[in-house]
Amino acid sequence: MAAILASLGATVVSADRVAREVVAPGTPALAEIVATFGPQYLGPDGALDRARLGALVFADPAARRKLNAITHPRIMARLEEITASFRRQYRGRAGVLVLEIPLLVEAGAQRHLVDEVWVVVAPTPVRLQRVMVRDNLSEKEALMRLAAHLPQEEKVRHATRVIDNGGSLAETKAQVEALWREITNEEAGDPP
């Protein structure tokens, strides 16, 4: 969905990209992760071995809470900086900033960070298959990742808009384009 919104003219910021920045080599977050979990979670290049740490934290809720306590405040602070900068830049002018944050509701950031919450939903078998393919995971590993998130139904309770991503890409794109026209007051077919 974020790629579709970017193609329509939105500025898109991925929380995953920000998460990678806050744990880059030489950062305080990476040093704290190593102090908490050990140097075995560093790759030969000194960068975080995200796959290895992911295997730990998705299998161990206590480890996941420790990691989140280290990273989430830093990620949210950076996203708040980005949002404030965007609002200053576009003060009084049109502009749409999309923050792609899978854990928005879990972090409680929907209350202060965004104006709207768009939730993308799909049936569990579809989501499971997509996670397995995207991250090259076994079914068991993918199920652990899905279980680590709030259920879709809970996220939908916080949604301003819901996009059904269980069908084809064309169907999803049509929904996103219709919502884009709503928020930008564009007529169908007009360029953004």
C-alpha positions in Angstrom: 0.0 0.0 0.0 2.8 2.4 0.8 4.3 2.0 -2.7 0.9 2.8 -4.2 0.6 5.9 -2.1 4.1 7.0 -3.0 3.2 6.6 -6.7 0.2 8.9 -6.1 2.4 11.6 -4.6 2.6 10.9 -0.9 5.9 11.1 1.0 6.4 7.7 2.6 8.6 6.9 5.6 9.0 3.3 6.7 9.4 2.6 10.4 11.5 -0.4 9.4 14.0 1.9 7.6 14.0 4.1 10.7 14.5 1.0 12.9 17.5 0.1 10.8 19.0 3.6 11.2 18.6 3.6 15.0 20.5 0.3 15.3 23.2 1.1 12.8 26.8 0.5 13.8 28.1 3.1 16.3 24.6 4.0 17.6 23.7 3.9 21.3 20.8 1.5 20.5 23.1 -1.1 19.0 25.5 -0.8 21.9 22.6 -1.4 24.3 21.4 -4.4 22.3 24.8 -5.9 22.4 25.0 -5.3 26.2 21.6 -6.9 26.7 21.7 -9.8 24.3 25.4 -10.4 23.6 27.9 -9.8 20.8 26.7 -13.0 19.0 23.9 -10.8 17.5 26.4 -8.8 15.5 27.5 -9.8 12.0 31.1 -9.9 10.9 30.7 -6.3 9.6 29.6 -5.0 13.1 26.0 -4.5 12.0 23.1 -6.1 13.8 22.3 -9.6 12.7 18.6 -8.9 12.4 17.7 -12.4 11.3 19.4 -14.0 14.3 18.0 -11.5 16.8 14.6 -11.9 15.1 14.7 -15.6 15.6 15.3 -15.0 19.3 12.7 -12.3 20.0 9.9 -13.9 18.0 10.4 -17.1 20.0 10.8 -15.4 23.4 8.3 -12.7 24.4 10.5 -11.5 27.3 13.4 -10.9 24.9 11.0 -9.1 22.5 9.9 -6.8 25.3 13.6 -6.0 26.1 14.4 -5.3 22.5 11.3 -3.1 22.1 12.2 -1.2 25.2 15.6 -0.4 23.6 14.4 0.4 20.1 10.8 1.7 20.2 11.4 4.9 22.0 14.2 5.8 19.6 12.2 4.9 16.6 9.2 6.9 17.8 11.4 9.9 18.6 12.8 9.8 15.1 9.4 9.4 13.5 8.2 12.4 15.6 11.1 14.5 14.3 10.3 13.5 10.7 6.6 14.3 11.2 7.4 17.7 12.7 9.8 18.5 9.9 7.2 17.6 7.3 4.5 19.7 9.0 6.9 22.7 9.0 7.8 22.2 5.4 4.2 21.9 4.2 2.6 24.4 6.6 -0.4 25.9 4.7 0.2 23.8 1.6 -1.0 20.4 0.5 1.2 17.4 1.3 0.6 13.9 2.5 3.0 12.1 4.8 2.5 8.3 5.1 4.2 6.6 8.1 4.4 2.9 7.4 4.4 1.6 11.0 3.3 -2.0 11.5 3.4 -1.6 15.3 1.6 1.8 15.4 -1.2 0.6 17.6 1.0 -1.6 19.8 3.2 1.4 20.5 0.2 3.6 21.2 1.5 6.1 18.7 -1.8 6.4 16.9 -3.0 8.9 19.5 -0.3 11.5 18.9 1.7 10.8 15.8 -0.8 10.5 13.0 -4.0 12.2 11.8 -5.4 9.0 10.4 -4.8 5.3 10.8 -5.1 3.2 7.7 -5.1 -0.6 8.4 -4.5 -3.1 5.7 -6.2 -6.5 6.3 -6.1 -9.9 4.7 -7.2 -13.4 5.7 -4.7 -15.2 7.9 -3.7 -17.8 5.3 -2.9 -15.0 2.8 -0.9 -13.1 5.4 0.9 -16.2 6.5 1.9 -17.1 2.9 3.1 -13.5 2.2 5.3 -13.4 5.4 6.8 -16.8 4.6 7.7 -15.7 1.0 8.8 -12.1 2.0 11.1 -13.1 4.8 12.0 -16.6 3.7 10.5 -18.2 6.8 9.1 -21.6 7.7 5.4 -21.8 8.5 6.2 -22.1 12.2 8.5 -19.0 12.1 5.9 -17.0 10.2 3.1 -18.0 12.6 5.3 -16.7 15.5 5.7 -13.4 13.8 2.0 -13.0 13.1 1.2 -14.0 16.8 3.6 -11.2 18.0 1.3 -8.6 16.5 -2.1 -7.4 17.7 -4.9 -9.3 16.0 -6.2 -7.5 12.9 -9.6 -7.0 14.5 -8.0 -5.0 17.3 -6.1 -2.8 14.8 -9.3 -2.3 12.8 -10.9 -0.9 16.0 -8.3 2.0 15.8 -8.6 2.5 12.0 -9.8 5.6 10.2 -9.8 3.6 7.0 -9.5 -0.1 6.2 -8.0 -1.6 3.0 -8.8 -5.2 2.1 -5.6 -6.6 0.7 -6.9 -10.2 0.4 -7.5 -10.0 -3.3 -5.5 -8.9 -6.3 -3.0 -6.1 -6.5 -5.4 -4.3 -8.9 -8.2 -4.5 -6.3 -6.0 -3.2 -3.6 -4.7 -0.4 -5.8 -8.3 0.6 -6.7 -9.2 0.9 -3.0 -6.0 2.9 -2.2 -6.6 5.3 -5.2 -10.2 5.9 -4.1 -9.1 6.7 -0.5 -6.4 9.0 -1.9 -9.0 10.9 -3.9 -11.1 11.3 -0.7 -8.3 12.7 1.4 -6.9 14.9 -1.4 -10.3 15.9 -2.8 -9.2 14.9 -6.3 -11.6 13.8 -9.0 -11.2 10.4 -10.5 -8.6 10.5 -13.2 -7.0 13.9 -12.2 -3.3 13.8 -11.5 -2.2 14.2 -7.9 
